[in-house]
Amino acid sequence: MPDQIQRSGKTDPYERVISDRDTKLILESTCDMAKSANQIIVESNLAQSTAYRKLKRLVDLNFLQIQHVIGECGRWEMRYKNNLCLFHTETSNNF
């Protein structure tokens, strides 16, 4: 069956996400600590619209989680954290 999917031109949505350069930049940027969208945009050198579109897609696919924190100016801020790195560090500490 996977052979049929590849021949029909349909790919797994997760596979498409991981193979994208911009998505890789976002996932690498959010691996160490939760960051705001603006921090990710500056670090990854992405266009604002591209970054927000990719962030939404990554959240929808559960690659990223959203954390609500109070920022430096005292306002609520959304920060994005990579779920893959969280899983990797939790499982590697158990062994």
Rosetta constraint file for C-alpha pairs under 8 A:
AtomPair CA 1 CA 5 HARMONIC 6.59 0.50
AtomPair CA 2 CA 6 HARMONIC 6.36 0.50
AtomPair CA 3 CA 7 HARMONIC 6.27 0.50
AtomPair CA 4 CA 8 HARMONIC 6.14 0.50
AtomPair CA 5 CA 9 HARMONIC 6.55 0.50
AtomPair CA 5 CA 10 HARMONIC 5.59 0.50
AtomPair CA 5 CA 11 HARMONIC 6.93 0.50
AtomPair CA 6 CA 10 HARMONIC 6.02 0.50
AtomPair CA 6 CA 11 HARMONIC 6.57 0.50
AtomPair CA 11 CA 15 HARMONIC 6.88 0.50
AtomPair CA 11 CA 16 HARMONIC 6.90 0.50
AtomPair CA 12 CA 16 HARMONIC 6.45 0.50
AtomPair CA 13 CA 17 HARMONIC 6.26 0.50
AtomPair CA 14 CA 18 HARMONIC 6.22 0.50
AtomPair CA 14 CA 61 HARMONIC 7.74 0.50
AtomPair CA 15 CA 19 HARMONIC 6.19 0.50
AtomPair CA 16 CA 20 HARMONIC 6.51 0.50
AtomPair CA 17 CA 23 HARMONIC 6.49 0.50
AtomPair CA 17 CA 58 HARMONIC 7.97 0.50
AtomPair CA 18 CA 23 HARMONIC 6.65 0.50
AtomPair CA 18 CA 24 HARMONIC 6.52 0.50
AtomPair CA 19 CA 23 HARMONIC 7.84 0.50
AtomPair CA 19 CA 24 HARMONIC 7.56 0.50
AtomPair CA 20 CA 24 HARMONIC 6.34 0.50
AtomPair CA 21 CA 25 HARMONIC 6.39 0.50
AtomPair CA 22 CA 26 HARMONIC 6.38 0.50
AtomPair CA 22 CA 44 HARMONIC 7.79 0.50
AtomPair CA 22 CA 46 HARMONIC 7.43 0.50
AtomPair CA 22 CA 51 HARMONIC 7.93 0.50
AtomPair CA 22 CA 54 HARMONIC 7.79 0.50
AtomPair CA 23 CA 27 HARMONIC 6.16 0.50
AtomPair CA 23 CA 54 HARMONIC 6.51 0.50
AtomPair CA 24 CA 28 HARMONIC 6.07 0.50
AtomPair CA 25 CA 29 HARMONIC 6.06 0.50
AtomPair CA 25 CA 44 HARMONIC 5.88 0.50
AtomPair CA 26 CA 30 HARMONIC 6.25 0.50
AtomPair CA 26 CA 40 HARMONIC 6.56 0.50
AtomPair CA 26 CA 44 HARMONIC 6.73 0.50
AtomPair CA 26 CA 55 HARMONIC 7.84 0.50
AtomPair CA 27 CA 31 HARMONIC 6.14 0.50
AtomPair CA 27 CA 64 HARMONIC 8.00 0.50
AtomPair CA 27 CA 82 HARMONIC 6.14 0.50
AtomPair CA 29 CA 40 HARMONIC 6.47 0.50
AtomPair CA 29 CA 43 HARMONIC 7.19 0.50
AtomPair CA 29 CA 44 HARMONIC 7.32 0.50
AtomPair CA 30 CA 34 HARMONIC 5.77 0.50
AtomPair CA 30 CA 35 HARMONIC 6.26 0.50
AtomPair CA 30 CA 40 HARMONIC 7.61 0.50
AtomPair CA 30 CA 80 HARMONIC 6.63 0.50
AtomPair CA 30 CA 81 HARMONIC 5.30 0.50
AtomPair CA 30 CA 82 HARMONIC 5.27 0.50
AtomPair CA 31 CA 81 HARMONIC 6.68 0.50
AtomPair CA 31 CA 82 HARMONIC 5.16 0.50
AtomPair CA 31 CA 84 HARMONIC 7.85 0.50
AtomPair CA 31 CA 85 HARMONIC 5.56 0.50
AtomPair CA 31 CA 86 HARMONIC 7.92 0.50
AtomPair CA 32 CA 85 HARMONIC 7.73 0.50
AtomPair CA 33 CA 81 HARMONIC 6.40 0.50
AtomPair CA 34 CA 67 HARMONIC 7.56 0.50
AtomPair CA 34 CA 79 HARMONIC 5.46 0.50
AtomPair CA 34 CA 80 HARMONIC 5.06 0.50
AtomPair CA 34 CA 81 HARMONIC 4.38 0.50
AtomPair CA 34 CA 82 HARMONIC 7.55 0.50
AtomPair CA 35 CA 39 HARMONIC 6.01 0.50
AtomPair CA 35 CA 40 HARMONIC 6.51 0.50
AtomPair CA 35 CA 79 HARMONIC 4.79 0.50
AtomPair CA 35 CA 80 HARMONIC 5.32 0.50
AtomPair CA 35 CA 81 HARMONIC 6.79 0.50
AtomPair CA 36 CA 40 HARMONIC 6.39 0.50
AtomPair CA 36 CA 77 HARMONIC 7.25 0.50
AtomPair CA 36 CA 78 HARMONIC 6.03 0.50
AtomPair CA 36 CA 79 HARMONIC 4.32 0.50
AtomPair CA 36 CA 80 HARMONIC 6.18 0.50
AtomPair CA 37 CA 41 HARMONIC 6.12 0.50
AtomPair CA 37 CA 51 HARMONIC 7.56 0.50
AtomPair CA 37 CA 52 HARMONIC 7.31 0.50
AtomPair CA 37 CA 78 HARMONIC 7.74 0.50
AtomPair CA 37 CA 79 HARMONIC 6.87 0.50
AtomPair CA 37 CA 80 HARMONIC 7.35 0.50
AtomPair CA 38 CA 42 HARMONIC 6.22 0.50
AtomPair CA 39 CA 43 HARMONIC 6.13 0.50
AtomPair CA 40 CA 44 HARMONIC 5.82 0.50
AtomPair CA 40 CA 51 HARMONIC 7.87 0.50
AtomPair CA 41 CA 45 HARMONIC 5.56 0.50
AtomPair CA 41 CA 46 HARMONIC 5.27 0.50
AtomPair CA 41 CA 47 HARMONIC 7.01 0.50
AtomPair CA 41 CA 48 HARMONIC 6.52 0.50
AtomPair CA 41 CA 51 HARMONIC 6.39 0.50
AtomPair CA 42 CA 46 HARMONIC 7.18 0.50
AtomPair CA 46 CA 50 HARMONIC 6.62 0.50
AtomPair CA 46 CA 51 HARMONIC 6.04 0.50
AtomPair CA 47 CA 51 HARMONIC 6.14 0.50
AtomPair CA 48 CA 52 HARMONIC 6.25 0.50
AtomPair CA 49 CA 53 HARMONIC 6.14 0.50
AtomPair CA 50 CA 54 HARMONIC 6.10 0.50
AtomPair CA 51 CA 55 HARMONIC 5.98 0.50
AtomPair CA 52 CA 56 HARMONIC 6.13 0.50
AtomPair CA 53 CA 57 HARMONIC 6.34 0.50
AtomPair CA 54 CA 58 HARMONIC 6.09 0.50
AtomPair CA 55 CA 59 HARMONIC 6.15 0.50
AtomPair CA 55 CA 64 HARMONIC 7.72 0.50
AtomPair CA 56 CA 60 HARMONIC 6.13 0.50
AtomPair CA 57 CA 61 HARMONIC 6.21 0.50
AtomPair CA 58 CA 62 HARMONIC 6.10 0.50
AtomPair CA 58 CA 63 HARMONIC 5.09 0.50
AtomPair CA 58 CA 64 HARMONIC 5.59 0.50
AtomPair CA 59 CA 63 HARMONIC 5.88 0.50
AtomPair CA 59 CA 64 HARMONIC 4.78 0.50
AtomPair CA 59 CA 65 HARMONIC 5.95 0.50
AtomPair CA 59 CA 66 HARMONIC 7.49 0.50
AtomPair CA 62 CA 83 HARMONIC 7.12 0.50
AtomPair CA 63 CA 82 HARMONIC 6.11 0.50
AtomPair CA 63 CA 83 HARMONIC 5.35 0.50
AtomPair CA 63 CA 84 HARMONIC 6.38 0.50
AtomPair CA 64 CA 80 HARMONIC 6.16 0.50
AtomPair CA 64 CA 81 HARMONIC 5.40 0.50
AtomPair CA 64 CA 82 HARMONIC 4.59 0.50
AtomPair CA 64 CA 83 HARMONIC 5.22 0.50
AtomPair CA 64 CA 84 HARMONIC 7.87 0.50
AtomPair CA 65 CA 80 HARMONIC 5.73 0.50
AtomPair CA 65 CA 81 HARMONIC 5.32 0.50
AtomPair CA 65 CA 82 HARMONIC 6.52 0.50
AtomPair CA 65 CA 83 HARMONIC 6.35 0.50
AtomPair CA 66 CA 78 HARMONIC 6.33 0.50
AtomPair CA 66 CA 79 HARMONIC 5.65 0.50
AtomPair CA 66 CA 80 HARMONIC 4.83 0.50
AtomPair CA 66 CA 81 HARMONIC 6.46 0.50
AtomPair CA 67 CA 78 HARMONIC 5.75 0.50
AtomPair CA 67 CA 79 HARMONIC 5.10 0.50
AtomPair CA 67 CA 80 HARMONIC 6.23 0.50
AtomPair CA 67 CA 81 HARMONIC 7.33 0.50
AtomPair CA 68 CA 76 HARMONIC 6.48 0.50
AtomPair CA 68 CA 77 HARMONIC 5.61 0.50
AtomPair CA 68 CA 78 HARMONIC 4.78 0.50
AtomPair CA 68 CA 79 HARMONIC 6.27 0.50
AtomPair CA 69 CA 76 HARMONIC 5.59 0.50
AtomPair CA 69 CA 77 HARMONIC 5.35 0.50
AtomPair CA 69 CA 78 HARMONIC 6.55 0.50
AtomPair CA 69 CA 79 HARMONIC 7.29 0.50
AtomPair CA 70 CA 74 HARMONIC 5.67 0.50
AtomPair CA 70 CA 75 HARMONIC 5.37 0.50
AtomPair CA 70 CA 76 HARMONIC 4.46 0.50
AtomPair CA 70 CA 77 HARMONIC 5.83 0.50
AtomPair CA 71 CA 75 HARMONIC 5.54 0.50
AtomPair CA 71 CA 76 HARMONIC 6.04 0.50
AtomPair CA 71 CA 77 HARMONIC 5.77 0.50
AtomPair CA 82 CA 86 HARMONIC 6.68 0.50
AtomPair CA 83 CA 87 HARMONIC 6.21 0.50
AtomPair CA 84 CA 88 HARMONIC 6.15 0.50
AtomPair CA 85 CA 89 HARMONIC 6.08 0.50
AtomPair CA 86 CA 90 HARMONIC 6.16 0.50
AtomPair CA 87 CA 91 HARMONIC 6.17 0.50
AtomPair CA 88 CA 92 HARMONIC 6.01 0.50
AtomPair CA 89 CA 93 HARMONIC 6.13 0.50
AtomPair CA 90 CA 94 HARMONIC 6.77 0.50
AtomPair CA 91 CA 95 HARMONIC 7.21 0.50
